[in-house]
Amino acid sequence: MSQFKEIQPGDEIKEVIKAAFDTDMDVQGEWGYTKELATIIKNSEGIKQMEHTLAMMRAYIEMNMTLEKEERYGSINLNETNREEQDGFHKVTYEISAMKEDEYAGFIDEYKEGHSKPEFDISDHFKRRKEATLVREVTHWFKLV
């Protein structure tokens, strides 16, 4: 399995989000790799969606934005698999699935070109897509204030 580098503490998370995603979020702290480095959320309205969005941003930075072009992943999806609440903290586990960008683009082109042809083996196509998909599990810590 590929190893992805954690986003290092130091830069103001709110400013990184603004620069990378052109989005304003009422957050501070770090990227949630541990309880001590939790992402602090100041607005608890729509909390699960906000947590998911922040975890998606972290995954996108790790798996795409900070890698060389040929190593980048696309089609990044997160699904929450577990949630624990402890003294104002949320410890959320996500399963992330993704595929290398170039491979994903190839599968999309193959499908577009072949799906209407009688000889196109759709079962084989989706089997190979599944085999090319990386699945990883991550934990993200959030603190609500």
C-alpha positions as CSV (number, residue, x, y, z in Angstrom):
1,M,0.0,0.0,0.0
2,S,1.2,3.5,-0.8
3,Q,2.4,5.6,2.1
4,F,1.1,9.1,2.2
5,K,2.8,11.9,4.1
6,E,0.9,13.6,7.0
7,I,0.4,17.3,6.6
8,Q,2.9,18.8,9.0
9,P,1.7,21.1,11.8
10,G,2.5,24.7,11.7
11,D,0.6,26.5,8.9
12,E,-2.8,27.9,10.0
13,I,-5.3,25.3,8.8
14,K,-7.9,28.0,8.0
15,E,-5.4,29.7,5.7
16,V,-4.4,26.4,4.0
17,I,-8.0,25.6,3.3
18,K,-8.6,29.1,1.9
19,A,-5.5,28.9,-0.4
20,A,-6.0,25.3,-1.5
21,F,-9.8,25.1,-1.8
22,D,-10.9,28.8,-1.9
23,T,-13.2,28.1,1.0
24,D,-13.7,29.8,4.3
25,M,-14.2,27.5,7.3
26,D,-14.4,28.4,11.0
27,V,-11.7,26.0,12.1
28,Q,-8.3,26.1,13.7
29,G,-5.8,23.6,15.2
30,E,-4.2,20.9,13.0
31,W,-5.2,18.1,10.7
32,G,-6.5,15.7,13.2
33,Y,-4.0,12.9,13.1
34,T,-4.1,12.6,16.9
35,K,-6.2,13.9,19.7
36,E,-3.5,16.4,20.5
37,L,-3.4,17.6,16.9
38,A,-7.2,17.7,16.5
39,T,-9.0,19.9,14.0
40,I,-11.0,22.4,16.1
41,I,-14.4,23.2,14.7
42,K,-16.1,26.4,16.1
43,N,-19.5,25.9,14.6
44,S,-21.3,22.7,15.4
45,E,-24.1,23.2,12.9
46,G,-24.0,20.5,10.3
47,I,-21.1,18.9,12.2
48,K,-21.0,15.5,10.4
49,Q,-20.9,17.1,7.0
50,M,-18.2,19.6,8.1
51,E,-16.1,16.8,9.5
52,H,-16.5,14.8,6.3
53,T,-15.5,17.8,4.2
54,L,-12.4,18.5,6.3
55,A,-11.4,14.8,6.1
56,M,-11.9,14.9,2.4
57,M,-9.7,18.0,2.1
58,R,-7.0,16.3,4.2
59,A,-7.2,13.2,1.9
60,Y,-7.0,15.3,-1.2
61,I,-4.0,17.2,0.0
62,E,-2.2,13.9,1.0
63,M,-3.2,11.8,-2.0
64,N,-3.2,14.4,-4.8
65,M,-2.0,17.9,-4.2
66,T,1.4,17.1,-2.6
67,L,2.4,14.3,-5.0
68,E,4.1,14.3,-8.4
69,K,1.6,14.1,-11.3
70,E,2.2,10.4,-12.0
71,E,1.7,9.5,-8.4
72,R,-1.6,11.4,-7.8
73,Y,-4.8,9.8,-6.9
74,G,-8.3,10.8,-8.1
75,S,-11.8,9.6,-7.7
76,I,-11.2,10.0,-3.9
77,N,-14.2,8.9,-1.8
78,L,-14.6,8.8,1.9
79,N,-17.1,6.7,4.0
80,E,-17.4,7.0,7.7
81,T,-17.0,3.6,9.3
82,N,-16.8,4.4,13.0
83,R,-17.4,7.3,15.4
84,E,-16.5,7.8,19.1
85,E,-17.2,10.8,21.2
86,Q,-15.0,11.7,24.1
87,D,-15.1,14.9,26.2
88,G,-15.9,17.2,23.3
89,F,-13.8,15.3,20.8
90,H,-15.0,13.2,17.9
91,K,-12.7,10.4,16.8
92,V,-13.9,9.5,13.3
93,T,-12.7,6.6,11.2
94,Y,-13.1,6.8,7.4
95,E,-12.5,4.3,4.7
96,I,-10.9,6.1,1.7
97,S,-11.0,4.6,-1.8
98,A,-9.1,6.2,-4.7
99,M,-7.5,5.3,-8.0
100,K,-4.4,6.7,-9.6
101,E,-5.5,9.6,-11.8
102,D,-4.1,8.2,-15.0
103,E,-5.6,4.8,-14.5
104,Y,-9.0,6.3,-13.6
105,A,-8.9,8.5,-16.8
106,G,-8.1,5.3,-18.8
107,F,-11.0,3.4,-17.3
108,I,-13.4,6.3,-18.0
109,D,-12.2,6.5,-21.7
110,E,-12.5,2.7,-22.0
111,Y,-16.1,2.8,-20.7
112,K,-17.1,5.7,-22.9
113,E,-15.7,4.1,-26.0
114,G,-16.9,0.6,-25.3
115,H,-20.1,0.5,-23.2
116,S,-22.4,0.5,-26.2
117,K,-20.5,-2.2,-28.2
118,P,-21.7,-5.8,-27.8
119,E,-18.2,-7.2,-27.3
120,F,-17.6,-4.9,-24.3
121,D,-17.2,-7.0,-21.2
122,I,-18.7,-4.7,-18.5
123,S,-18.1,-7.2,-15.7
124,D,-14.4,-7.4,-16.6
125,H,-14.2,-3.7,-16.8
126,F,-15.6,-3.1,-13.3
127,K,-13.5,-6.0,-11.9
128,R,-10.3,-4.4,-13.2
129,R,-11.5,-1.0,-11.8
130,K,-12.0,-2.6,-8.4
131,E,-8.6,-4.2,-8.5
132,A,-7.0,-0.8,-9.4
133,T,-8.7,0.9,-6.5
134,L,-6.6,1.6,-3.3
135,V,-8.5,1.4,-0.1
136,R,-7.1,2.8,3.1
137,E,-8.5,3.5,6.6
138,V,-7.7,6.7,8.5
139,T,-8.7,8.3,11.7
140,H,-9.5,12.0,12.0
141,W,-9.8,13.7,15.4
142,F,-12.1,16.8,15.8
143,K,-12.7,19.0,18.8
144,L,-15.9,20.9,19.1
145,V,-15.9,24.3,20.8
